[in-house]
């Protein structure tokens, strides 16, 4: 099964963006009032010296457009100099038009006068005019690499507008950019926070973005309670964005030094960069280039932590995060990442349509739970070296995988049961884990053909859950399964509210095998043979429970997924026994293959990679790798697979 590897194209060639969101230390959003070309040159030089190739820049709207039909030419002259400084340092930039929102404050031009940014025809026209004027001035400059409409527009414009209205607003501005001669890659700058990724309907739909834009740009700043989930949060956003088959640029990511120590921030950068590369991203723009010392100036007066997101200190001294960007830049160059695709995968992770589609009389409260559960399942699959491809139920479940994972799902569309059964009959293994949902809106599962699909008779009662009463649940295998021996035990932490903390009581049909039981001897894993394949039912919401458990990863779900892969015959080019190390492969267009070993351990590890097709590992400079491979704590090993 193909995974999204759409490339960002400039002219006729694929490009890889690696850069930083840029505000000069002379003023942050007010830098254009305090513009110092020598300081800007110094700030850009330190980025270029560390292998960065571009910036994302901002037309601070109140300064650049002081009246509805006026452009401040002093400001545009300073921006022209800013572009010149980029060419000096062999950098490009992606200007952002409507700014708008920035770093904890909204900044209106005084003439907006409360008008709605999406629905007021006059104001939409003014935004389109401004964008076109900036393109007319700078659209042919060699330093301009792309265009963005806004910075996190759902925060500035609000989340009240209908998706059709937001799409019309975006198309009007895009058409103005194109009419003015802007041919560079174009996107919205909204952060990709909408329903298809988060479950929150904020007016911005990825389906519309994919139709209107040349790339999709997630902004990801996770807050969580599990280290490995933090490491994969940005990658998972990129995976979901990539299901719309457009290039994905991680447009914002980073951390304030007020919130993370230097070594921990560096580890986070390392993980985000490499994991999102393996998730299909073709660009990375860190937030942001420099720290600030502007305590009396808004937004920093009331958002003091916003002063410490920089890759450099105020003095220009590089932080450890910039060193990580430099190391990643060297890897990107060494493997020619723009010419690499992700290796095909045998594993599909099903994204229920109830995440990305609002169905009538269906509780929207389901969507955040689906989002959390899928993110956790993705982590477990990654740690099992499965490299799963997200497949949206709303797009149709394509053939091509050996293993289909449907984790802790309450609802599927009625035709999906037949589709899953057919996929199994054609030779795949379909795994589904039960969930009753996490609220009381029609508590219980809805698969369309539960008993027939799994070869069971469920024992659910009217409106009642079947609570899990212990803090953990242990599965005991009743027979050999995949690569697990009979009597193997898998122990899962139990979590969830009074609705979700429940199991599915079933009686198996004659043709259905119980392959594992719970602590009380009840069926926990069941196997039904279908045609050339099989369907596996887990009667516990193990992924949902893990998603709600702090510091849980890697948990027993990794072992379960590993066994499912072995049972399904799902290929994995490189595997490592230690579940704290995740493996994946990129394939260069000339046939070279690169193995990535990503460690999430807090200590140095020595691991022995297993290569599915034989061969050997060598370093990127051609030296033979003598096993085992040593990986630093939280480190990444990138090797040639020959």
C-alpha positions as MATLAB code, in Angstrom:
seq = 'XXXXXXXXXXXXXXXXXXXXXXXXXXXXXXXXXXXXXXXXXXXXXXXXXXXXXXXXXXXXXXXXXXXXXXXXXXXXXXXXXXXXXXXXXXXXXXXXXXXXXXXXXXXXXXXXXXXXXXXXXXXXXXXXXXXXXXXXXXXXXXXXXXXXXXXXXXXXXXXXXXXXXXXXXXXXXXXXXXXXXXXXXXXXXXXXXXXXXXXXXXXXXXXXXXXXXXXXXXXXXXXXXXXXXXXXXXXXXXXXXXXXXXXXXXXXXXXXXXXXXXXXXXXXXXXXXXXXXXXXXXXXXXXXXXXXXXXXXXXXXXXXXXXXXXXXXXXXXXXXXXXXXXXXXXXXXXXXXXXXXXXXXXXXXXXXXXXXXXXXXXXXXXXXXXXXXXXXXXXXXXXXXXXXXXXXXXXXXXXXXXXXXXXXXXXXXXXXXXXXXXXXXXXXXXXXXXXXXXXXXXXXXXXXXXXXXXXXXXXXXXXXXXXXXXXXXXXXXXXXXXXXXXXXXXXXXXXXXXXXXXXXXXXXXXXXXXXXXXXXXXXXXXXXXXXXXXXXXXXXXXXXXXXXXXXXXXXXXXXXXXXXXXXXXXXXXXXXXXXXXXXXXXXXXXXXXXXXXXXXXXXXXXXXXXXXXXXXXXXXXXXXXXXXXXXXXXXXXXXXXX';
ca = [
       0.000    0.000    0.000;
       1.321    3.403   -1.014;
       1.819    6.079    1.624;
       1.509    9.745    0.764;
       4.833   11.116   -0.484;
       3.577   14.146   -2.404;
       6.411   16.584   -2.996;
       6.461   20.342   -2.777;
       7.177   21.586   -6.303;
       8.841   24.874   -7.223;
       8.868   25.352  -10.971;
       9.318   21.808  -12.217;
      11.491   20.393   -9.428;
      10.721   18.988   -5.968;
      12.011   21.179   -3.153;
      12.579   20.622    0.544;
      11.952   23.557    2.853;
      13.933   23.692    6.080;
      13.733   26.957    7.913;
      12.345   29.140   10.657;
       9.459   31.494   11.184;
      11.110   34.893   11.313;
      10.704   37.937   13.512;
      13.736   40.111   14.122;
      14.774   40.583   17.738;
      14.390   44.330   17.161;
      10.640   44.165   17.572;
       8.927   40.833   17.022;
       5.681   41.726   15.222;
       6.749   45.383   15.349;
      10.080   44.675   13.632;
       9.117   46.692   10.561;
       8.864   49.858   12.702;
      12.291   49.134   14.160;
      13.901   47.598   11.111;
      17.673   47.223   11.282;
      19.134   45.683    8.121;
      22.447   44.809    9.767;
      20.751   42.916   12.574;
      18.501   41.140   10.069;
      21.561   40.169    8.033;
      23.187   38.731   11.170;
      20.029   36.854   12.130;
      19.670   35.344    8.666;
      23.344   34.443    8.469;
      23.201   32.257   11.575;
      20.289   30.340   10.033;
      22.099   29.874    6.736;
      25.313   28.832    8.497;
      23.377   26.006   10.170;
      21.998   24.604    6.918;
      18.574   26.267    6.895;
      17.310   27.274    3.466;
      14.281   29.511    4.048;
      12.086   31.515    6.409;
       8.413   32.231    6.813;
       7.837   35.985    7.052;
       4.900   38.219    7.938;
       3.236   41.385    6.647;
       2.106   42.796    9.990;
      -1.270   43.995    8.740;
      -1.791   47.191   10.791;
       1.585   48.515    9.614;
       1.482   47.477    5.966;
      -2.137   48.527    5.333;
      -2.897   51.576    7.491;
      -6.073   52.414    5.533;
      -8.501   50.354    3.423;
      -7.004   51.563    0.141;
      -3.468   52.402    1.238;
      -0.186   50.501    1.372;
       2.600   51.903    3.561;
       5.457   52.222    1.104;
       8.060   52.660    3.835;
       7.117   49.257    5.155;
       7.247   47.659    1.717;
      10.673   49.212    1.125;
      11.867   47.568    4.329;
      10.416   44.269    3.185;
      12.243   44.680   -0.140;
      15.471   45.083    1.809;
      14.516   42.021    3.850;
      14.263   40.041    0.611;
      17.651   41.353   -0.488;
      19.166   40.137    2.785;
      17.752   36.689    1.985;
      19.455   36.581   -1.396;
      22.714   37.604    0.301;
      22.491   34.532    2.522;
      21.159   32.197   -0.211;
      17.805   31.921    1.556;
      14.206   32.204    0.404;
      11.062   33.221    2.290;
       7.319   32.565    2.306;
       5.453   35.825    3.067;
       2.187   35.739    5.022;
      -0.493   38.306    4.134;
      -3.111   38.661    6.889;
      -1.324   39.078   10.247;
      -3.651   39.247   12.058;
      -3.102   36.936   14.969;
       0.379   36.559   16.429;
       1.788   35.035   19.612;
      -1.157   35.444   21.923;
      -2.786   38.602   20.600;
      -4.953   39.686   17.690;
      -3.809   42.797   15.833;
      -6.465   44.667   13.879;
      -5.851   47.511   11.472;
      -7.834   50.412   12.983;
     -10.182   50.600   10.001;
     -11.504   47.042   10.360;
     -14.125   48.336   12.803;
     -15.381   44.905   13.858;
     -16.295   43.695   10.374;
     -16.328   39.931    9.845;
     -13.232   38.677    8.056;
     -15.072   35.934    6.159;
     -18.585   37.205    5.449;
     -18.267   40.970    5.008;
     -17.915   41.332    1.241;
     -16.131   44.681    1.469;
     -13.573   43.373    3.984;
     -12.949   40.195    1.990;
     -12.308   42.419   -1.005;
      -9.836   44.511    0.999;
      -7.933   41.382    2.054;
      -7.762   40.154   -1.537;
      -6.610   43.601   -2.702;
      -3.852   43.674   -0.102;
      -2.623   40.205   -1.044;
      -2.593   41.143   -4.719;
      -0.694   44.365   -4.024;
       2.012   42.464   -2.135;
       2.287   39.948   -4.978;
       2.565   42.731   -7.556;
       5.444   44.242   -5.601;
       7.341   41.077   -4.727;
       5.988   38.196   -6.811;
       8.940   38.058   -9.212;
      11.615   38.378   -6.540;
      13.886   35.291   -6.490;
      13.782   35.191   -2.686;
      10.004   34.575   -2.598;
       9.406   30.816   -2.394;
       5.668   30.741   -1.685;
       2.638   32.564   -0.282;
       0.472   32.118    2.799;
      -2.852   33.840    3.374;
      -2.804   34.068    7.148;
      -1.313   33.101   10.445;
      -3.682   30.794   12.346;
      -6.783   32.406   10.933;
      -9.215   30.369   13.096;
      -7.880   32.311   16.092;
      -8.080   35.690   14.361;
     -11.258   35.275   12.350;
     -13.013   32.961   14.782;
     -14.439   29.486   14.309;
     -18.014   30.544   13.658;
     -18.060   30.586    9.862;
     -19.494   27.749    7.796;
     -16.870   25.709    5.914;
     -18.385   26.788    2.589;
     -17.926   30.431    3.583;
     -14.311   29.920    4.621;
     -13.598   28.065    1.383;
     -15.091   30.936   -0.642;
     -12.971   33.463    1.309;
      -9.851   31.402    0.648;
     -10.609   31.011   -3.054;
     -11.143   34.744   -3.505;
      -7.738   35.509   -2.004;
      -6.049   32.695   -3.902;
      -7.524   33.931   -7.173;
      -6.289   37.432   -6.395;
      -2.775   36.093   -5.788;
      -2.792   34.177   -9.053;
      -4.265   37.081  -11.019;
      -1.513   39.347   -9.674;
       1.147   36.972  -10.980;
       1.881   34.856   -7.909;
       2.937   31.495   -9.299;
       4.779   30.162   -6.250;
       3.286   27.452   -4.011;
       0.264   28.788   -2.114;
      -1.467   27.768    1.117;
      -3.636   29.195    3.902;
      -1.496   29.264    7.074;
      -4.491   28.198    9.161;
      -2.620   25.469   11.053;
      -4.672   22.496    9.781;
      -6.588   22.278   13.062;
      -9.956   21.345   11.607;
     -12.304   18.422   11.919;
     -10.286   15.963    9.830;
      -7.357   16.036   12.280;
      -8.648   17.206   15.652;
     -12.360   16.463   15.394;
     -13.069   20.171   15.949;
     -15.118   21.895   13.264;
     -13.467   25.335   12.957;
     -14.588   26.244    9.431;
     -11.355   25.113    7.741;
     -11.704   21.745    5.982;
      -8.723   19.880    4.602;
     -10.849   18.781    1.663;
     -11.162   22.456    0.678;
      -7.513   23.194    1.442;
      -6.402   20.333   -0.777;
      -8.552   21.668   -3.616;
      -7.341   25.251   -3.303;
      -3.755   24.960   -2.138;
      -0.410   23.601   -3.233;
       0.466   22.256    0.211;
      -1.050   21.725    3.658;
       0.702   23.250    6.673;
       0.064   21.818   10.160;
       0.976   23.854   13.250;
       1.621   21.456   16.137;
       2.346   22.281   19.789;
       1.311   19.189   21.765;
       0.636   19.127   25.487;
       0.369   15.631   26.904;
       1.289   13.112   29.558;
       3.336   10.572   27.597;
       6.826   11.173   26.182;
       6.457    9.005   23.091;
       3.037   10.444   22.208;
       4.727   13.867   22.322;
       7.400   12.597   19.939;
       4.783   11.477   17.404;
       2.148   14.216   17.708;
       3.457   16.278   14.784;
       4.056   13.169   12.665;
       0.469   12.038   13.195;
      -0.858   15.453   12.146;
       1.276   15.200    9.006;
      -0.030   11.689    8.287;
      -3.661   12.796    8.568;
      -3.034   15.892    6.457;
      -1.348   13.681    3.862;
      -4.509   11.627    3.345;
      -5.611   14.481    1.073;
      -2.694   13.729   -1.264;
      -1.068   17.142   -1.173;
       2.464   17.938    0.025;
       2.669   18.525    3.765;
       4.876   21.211    5.304;
       5.224   21.244    9.097;
       4.667   24.975    9.075;
       5.061   25.545   12.807;
       6.548   23.489   15.619;
       8.789   24.304   18.530;
       9.019   24.895   22.252;
       9.762   27.787   24.572;
      12.881   27.519   26.703;
      10.613   28.504   29.586;
       8.825   25.166   29.145;
      11.675   22.751   28.355;
      15.354   22.483   29.225;
      17.931   22.787   26.460;
      18.629   19.021   26.186;
      14.927   18.127   26.321;
      14.042   20.753   23.714;
      16.824   19.420   21.463;
      15.537   15.851   21.825;
      12.019   17.033   20.987;
      13.258   18.790   17.834;
      15.201   15.678   16.804;
      12.154   13.486   17.225;
       9.736   15.866   15.504;
      12.001   16.392   12.504;
      12.799   12.733   11.831;
       9.361   11.323   12.669;
       7.571   13.866   10.473;
      10.007   13.142    7.630;
       9.021    9.483    7.960;
       5.373   10.625    8.074;
       5.657   12.234    4.642;
       6.469   15.878    5.420;
       8.501   17.694    2.788;
       9.138   20.895    4.740;
       9.850   22.038    8.297;
       9.620   25.613    9.595;
      10.526   25.951   13.270;
       8.953   28.513   15.556;
      10.988   30.664   15.600;
      14.362   32.135   14.636;
      15.299   34.130   17.753;
      14.493   34.891   21.362;
      13.312   38.390   22.292;
      13.996   40.814   25.120;
      10.846   42.909   24.786;
       9.129   42.633   28.198;
       7.296   45.969   27.887;
       5.878   45.223   24.428;
       2.728   43.262   23.678;
       2.286   40.344   23.233;
       5.383   39.576   25.294;
       4.265   41.707   28.247;
       1.388   39.303   28.915;
       2.822   36.201   27.176;
       6.353   36.236   28.569;
       7.078   32.650   27.490;
       6.640   33.700   23.846;
      10.030   35.438   24.112;
      11.900   32.125   24.422;
      10.923   30.057   21.371;
      14.012   31.047   19.394;
      16.610   28.855   17.746;
      19.070   31.465   19.016;
      19.305   33.547   22.138;
      18.795   37.316   21.884;
      22.562   37.680   21.494;
      22.427   35.462   18.412;
      24.101   32.558   20.193;
      22.709   29.263   18.795;
      20.667   27.033   21.076;
      20.796   23.260   21.046;
      17.630   23.235   18.919;
      19.462   25.003   16.101;
      22.184   22.356   16.279;
      19.445   19.744   15.808;
      18.178   21.623   12.765;
      21.735   21.647   11.393;
      22.128   17.909   11.942;
      18.808   17.226   10.275;
      19.781   19.481    7.359;
      22.899   17.366    6.856;
      20.796   14.189    6.774;
      18.309   15.716    4.330;
      21.183   16.630    2.016;
      22.948   13.277    2.393;
      19.925   11.196    1.420;
      18.538   13.803   -1.040;
      15.221   13.704    0.793;
      13.395   15.552   -1.976;
      14.079   12.578   -4.254;
      12.999    9.975   -1.690;
       9.632    8.298   -1.232;
       8.385    6.346    1.713;
       8.585    2.599    1.347;
       5.291    0.881    0.663;
       3.582   -0.572    3.703;
       1.470   -3.642    4.366;
      -0.433   -1.969    7.232;
      -3.459    0.323    7.036;
      -4.805    2.282   10.016;
      -8.490    2.973    9.462;
      -9.705    6.503   10.271;
     -13.459    6.268   10.947;
     -15.631    8.625    8.935;
     -17.079    9.901   12.203;
     -13.857   11.864   12.768;
     -14.022   13.943    9.582;
     -17.745   14.018    8.782;
     -20.656   15.539   10.711;
     -23.549   13.101   10.403;
     -27.063   14.144   11.434;
     -28.090   13.392   15.009;
     -24.654   12.079   15.905;
     -22.866   13.468   18.944;
     -19.806   15.590   18.065;
     -18.386   14.484   21.432;
     -17.248   11.263   19.739;
     -14.728   13.047   17.546;
     -12.080   14.093   20.126;
     -12.108   10.556   21.535;
     -11.565    9.136   18.050;
      -8.688   11.571   17.494;
      -6.962   10.618   20.767;
      -7.419    6.907   20.184;
      -6.090    7.003   16.637;
      -3.030    8.968   17.734;
      -2.260    6.317   20.341;
      -2.814    3.463   17.880;
      -0.419    5.178   15.466;
       2.243    5.279   18.192;
       1.806    1.576   18.956;
       1.967    0.667   15.269;
       5.109    2.760   14.845;
       6.768    1.063   17.812;
       5.894   -2.286   16.224;
       7.781   -1.105   13.094;
       4.596   -1.268   11.010;
       4.760    2.195    9.392;
       0.953    2.352    9.028;
      -0.810    4.234    6.253;
      -3.888    6.130    7.503;
      -6.886    5.249    5.334;
     -10.031    7.333    5.732;
     -13.271    5.389    5.796;
     -14.906    8.411    4.165;
     -12.551    8.022    1.173;
     -13.191    4.297    0.810;
     -11.142    1.381    2.132;
      -8.671    0.510   -0.570;
      -7.134   -2.895   -1.125;
      -3.405   -3.393   -0.884;
      -2.669   -3.981    2.806;
      -2.060   -7.271    4.588;
      -3.150   -5.849    7.964;
      -6.025   -3.435    8.623;
      -6.149   -1.905   12.110;
      -9.497   -0.535   13.328;
      -8.700    0.563   16.913;
     -11.245    1.098   19.717;
     -13.957    2.196   17.340;
     -17.578    2.675   18.370;
     -19.085    3.374   14.966;
     -18.430    2.396   11.392;
     -20.550    3.180    8.381;
     -22.949    0.334    7.683;
     -21.375   -0.703    4.323;
     -17.921   -0.928    5.951;
     -18.664   -4.256    7.624;
     -19.116   -5.859    4.214;
     -15.964   -4.168    2.926;
     -13.888   -5.397    5.861;
     -15.203   -8.917    5.385;
     -14.265   -8.801    1.705;
     -10.764   -7.523    2.502;
     -10.350  -10.482    4.845;
     -11.706  -12.914    2.265;
      -9.128  -11.591   -0.187;
      -6.326  -12.524    2.198;
      -5.897   -9.673    4.682;
      -6.115   -9.735    8.458;
      -8.666   -7.230    9.781;
      -8.303   -6.290   13.453;
     -11.085   -4.427   15.275;
     -11.107   -3.506   18.956;
     -14.366   -2.725   20.713;
     -15.438    0.616   22.132;
     -18.822    1.579   23.559;
     -17.991    5.290   23.170;
     -17.155    7.735   25.927;
     -20.582    9.357   26.367;
     -24.170    8.259   26.816;
     -25.383    9.087   23.314;
     -26.557    5.655   22.120;
     -24.041    3.838   24.291;
     -22.685    0.746   22.571;
     -21.087   -0.344   19.293;
     -22.531    0.269   15.846;
     -20.856   -1.793   13.119;
     -23.914   -2.772   11.152;
     -23.365   -6.555   11.411;
     -21.512   -7.099   14.688;
     -22.404  -10.752   15.267;
     -22.004  -11.812   11.641;
     -18.759   -9.866   11.111;
     -16.948  -11.374   14.078;
     -18.668  -14.750   14.350;
     -20.051  -14.133   17.834;
     -23.275  -13.506   19.690;
     -22.929  -10.399   21.832;
     -24.447  -10.322   25.311;
     -25.014   -6.574   25.691;
     -28.017   -5.343   27.688;
     -30.300   -2.352   27.087;
     -28.463    0.907   27.759;
     -25.970   -0.745   30.091;
     -22.225   -1.037   29.900;
     -20.153   -4.008   31.055;
     -17.644   -2.305   33.329;
     -13.993   -3.254   33.715;
     -13.593   -3.313   37.474;
      -9.822   -3.671   37.844;
      -6.891   -1.324   37.252;
      -5.351   -3.673   34.714;
      -6.577   -6.464   32.485;
      -4.432   -9.407   31.408;
      -4.947  -11.428   28.244;
      -3.692  -15.022   28.282;
      -3.176  -16.708   24.919;
      -4.962  -20.020   24.560;
      -3.003  -20.965   21.452;
      -0.012  -19.866   19.414;
      -0.767  -16.635   17.548;
       1.549  -14.792   15.176;
       4.901  -14.793   16.935;
       3.426  -15.309   20.422;
       3.450  -18.679   22.120;
       0.535  -20.285   23.915;
       0.194  -19.012   27.528;
       1.835  -15.669   26.698;
       0.265  -12.885   28.753;
      -0.407   -9.289   27.737;
      -1.311   -6.806   30.470;
      -3.066   -3.524   29.687;
      -3.733   -0.526   31.901;
      -7.433    0.238   32.349;
      -8.671    3.813   31.940;
     -11.711    5.720   30.772;
     -14.899    7.229   32.119;
     -18.024    5.332   33.172;
     -19.028    4.884   29.515;
     -15.738    3.885   27.896;
     -14.329    1.678   30.660;
     -16.194   -1.383   29.437;
     -15.667   -4.639   27.560;
     -17.795   -6.511   25.038;
     -19.293   -9.757   26.363;
     -19.605  -12.324   23.568;
     -20.269  -16.005   22.980;
     -18.222  -17.307   20.025;
     -19.843  -19.176   17.186;
     -18.595  -22.648   16.355;
     -16.281  -21.431   13.588;
     -14.714  -18.667   15.715;
     -11.617  -19.383   17.820;
     -10.944  -17.777   21.186;
      -7.232  -17.035   21.008;
      -6.968  -15.167   24.324;
      -9.057  -14.792   27.467;
      -9.155  -12.135   30.175;
      -8.512  -12.535   33.898;
     -11.938  -14.137   34.400;
     -11.699  -16.499   31.440;
     -13.928  -14.444   29.150;
     -13.067  -14.082   25.431;
     -10.630  -11.219   24.907;
      -9.254  -11.961   21.429;
     -11.241  -13.947   18.873;
     -10.304  -15.111   15.401;
     -12.698  -15.805   12.561;
     -11.272  -17.263    9.350;
     -12.790  -15.639    6.254;
     -11.792  -16.867    2.806;
      -8.024  -16.483    2.497;
      -7.742  -14.176    5.509;
      -9.122  -13.534    8.947;
     -10.898  -11.098   11.240;
      -9.613  -10.572   14.796;
     -11.866   -9.030   17.442;
     -10.496   -7.545   20.656;
     -13.293   -7.217   23.215;
     -11.487   -4.473   25.159;
     -10.814   -0.850   24.051;
      -7.089   -1.272   24.582;
      -6.035    1.664   22.402;
      -8.562    4.043   23.952;
      -7.490    3.029   27.450;
      -3.837    3.534   26.562;
      -4.619    6.960   25.093;
      -5.922    8.020   28.510;
      -3.050    6.515   30.518;
      -0.065    8.724   31.400;
       3.430    7.534   30.488;
       2.091    4.270   29.099;
       4.214    3.794   25.977;
       5.367    1.334   24.915;
       2.501   -0.779   26.228;
       1.289   -4.305   25.465;
      -0.534   -3.077   22.349;
       2.865   -2.983   20.633;
       3.289   -6.694   21.324;
      -0.252   -7.357   20.118;
       0.331   -5.417   16.880;
       3.622   -7.250   16.373;
       1.766  -10.552   16.641;
      -0.972   -9.355   14.280;
       1.693   -8.426   11.738;
       3.259  -11.866   11.987;
      -0.148  -13.524   11.661;
      -1.057  -11.362    8.653;
       2.286  -11.790    6.912;
       2.716   -8.011    6.900;
       6.178   -7.125    5.634;
       8.482   -4.843    7.607;
      11.791   -3.986    5.897;
      13.634   -3.387    9.183;
      12.666   -4.386   12.695;
      14.216   -4.114   16.137;
      13.130   -6.235   19.073;
      13.190   -3.380   21.600;
       9.766   -1.639   21.414;
      11.362    1.680   22.349;
      12.992    1.795   18.902;
      10.893    2.404   15.777;
      12.157    1.503   12.301;
      11.173    2.723    8.847;
      12.658    3.053    5.363;
      12.861    5.777    2.705;
      13.543    4.852   -0.916;
      15.521    7.115   -3.257;
      14.386    7.334   -6.869;
      17.699    5.740   -7.906;
      16.903    2.655   -5.826;
      18.968    3.402   -2.731;
      17.225    2.629    0.556;
      17.760    4.343    3.886;
      16.869    2.764    7.208;
      15.877    5.009   10.135;
      16.136    3.692   13.687;
      14.438    6.140   16.061;
      15.001    5.542   19.763;
      12.572    6.810   22.384;
      14.605    5.416   25.276;
      15.983    7.724   27.938;
      19.295    5.855   27.894;
      21.741    4.693   25.240;
      20.734    1.451   23.534;
      22.493   -1.203   21.494;
      20.101   -2.936   19.114;
      20.380   -5.566   16.408;
      18.278   -4.676   13.343;
      16.619   -7.535   11.489;
      16.427   -6.992    7.723;
      13.462   -8.624    6.011;
      15.173   -9.054    2.666;
      18.648   -9.809    3.911;
      21.383   -7.417    2.893;
      23.495   -5.285    5.165;
      23.640   -1.867    6.757;
      26.340    0.698    6.066;
      26.779    4.254    7.296;
      25.871    7.157    5.035;
      29.569    7.637    4.313;
      29.914    4.004    3.199;
      31.440    2.362    6.268;
      30.329   -1.131    7.198;
      28.075   -1.156   10.262;
      29.160   -3.740   12.794;
      26.129   -4.891   14.735;
      24.759   -4.148   17.211;
      23.906   -0.542   16.376;
      24.390    1.905   19.241;
      21.839    4.717   19.490;
      22.111    7.600   21.944;
      19.242    8.359   24.330;
      16.398    9.731   22.242;
      18.662    9.492   19.210;
      18.234    8.562   15.551;
      20.462    6.313   13.450;
      20.229    6.747    9.668;
      21.890    3.996    7.660;
      22.071    2.808    4.077;
      20.282   -0.484    3.467;
      22.075   -2.498    0.809;
];
